[in-house]
């Protein structure tokens, strides 16, 4: 798939594409791809992706990537409304 088509698919289906990037060997592209759709990714999709990282990767002990670091970078890249969740609001 051409790079332009990849970007278009990411824009049309951000959750589905980012979910694919959580699997080897694509994790290295996850944060860059997430940064391009951070303003349009729904809060629900954001939380689903966090759930996948924690429950399907970190807790199960996957070692093909540093998922804790990936989670930190992904969380810090989401602006605004979800930051209140971390602060208990």
C-alpha positions as CSV (number, residue, x, y, z in Angstrom):
1,X,0.0,0.0,0.0
2,X,1.3,3.4,-0.9
3,X,2.2,5.8,1.9
4,X,-0.7,8.1,0.9
5,X,-3.1,5.3,1.1
6,X,-1.8,4.3,4.5
7,X,-2.4,7.8,5.8
8,X,-5.9,7.9,4.3
9,X,-6.7,4.6,6.0
10,X,-5.4,5.9,9.3
11,X,-7.5,9.0,9.0
12,X,-10.6,7.0,8.1
13,X,-10.2,4.2,10.7
14,X,-7.8,5.4,13.4
15,X,-8.7,2.8,16.1
16,X,-8.5,-0.2,13.8
17,X,-5.2,0.9,12.2
18,X,-3.6,1.8,15.6
19,X,-4.8,-1.5,17.0
20,X,-2.9,-3.3,14.2
21,X,0.2,-1.2,15.0
22,X,0.2,-2.7,18.5
23,X,1.4,-6.1,17.1
24,X,4.9,-7.1,16.1
25,X,6.7,-5.7,14.1
26,X,4.7,-2.5,13.9
27,X,4.9,-1.2,17.4
28,X,7.7,1.2,16.4
29,X,5.2,3.0,14.2
30,X,2.4,3.2,16.8
31,X,3.2,6.5,18.5
32,X,4.0,8.3,15.2
33,X,0.7,7.1,13.8
34,X,-1.2,8.0,17.0
35,X,0.3,11.5,16.9
36,X,-1.2,12.1,13.5
37,X,-4.7,11.3,14.7
38,X,-4.5,12.4,18.3
39,X,-7.0,15.2,17.8
40,X,-9.6,13.1,16.0
41,X,-9.2,9.8,17.9
42,X,-12.3,9.4,20.1
43,X,-11.9,9.1,23.9
44,X,-13.5,5.7,23.7
45,X,-11.0,4.5,21.1
46,X,-8.2,6.0,23.2
47,X,-9.3,4.0,26.2
48,X,-9.8,0.8,24.2
49,X,-6.2,1.1,23.0
50,X,-4.9,1.6,26.5
51,X,-6.9,-1.4,27.6
52,X,-5.3,-3.5,24.9
53,X,-1.8,-2.4,26.0
54,X,-2.4,-3.1,29.6
55,X,-4.6,-6.2,29.6
56,X,-3.4,-8.0,26.4
57,X,0.3,-6.9,26.4
58,X,1.7,-5.8,29.8
59,X,-0.2,-8.1,32.1
60,X,0.3,-11.1,29.9
61,X,4.0,-10.4,29.8
62,X,4.6,-9.8,26.1
63,X,8.3,-9.0,25.5
64,X,8.3,-8.1,21.8
65,X,8.2,-4.4,22.7
66,X,8.4,-2.1,25.7
67,X,4.7,-1.7,26.2
68,X,5.0,0.2,29.4
69,X,7.0,2.9,27.6
70,X,4.6,2.8,24.6
71,X,1.7,3.3,27.0
72,X,3.4,6.2,28.7
73,X,4.2,7.9,25.4
74,X,0.6,7.3,24.1
75,X,-1.0,8.6,27.3
76,X,1.1,11.8,27.3
77,X,0.2,12.4,23.7
78,X,-3.5,12.7,24.3
79,X,-4.5,16.2,25.0
80,X,-7.3,17.7,27.0
81,X,-10.3,15.8,28.3
82,X,-8.7,12.6,29.3
83,X,-6.0,14.2,31.4
84,X,-8.8,14.7,34.0
85,X,-9.2,11.0,34.3
86,X,-5.6,10.7,35.6
87,X,-6.2,13.4,38.1
88,X,-9.4,11.8,39.4
89,X,-11.8,14.4,38.0
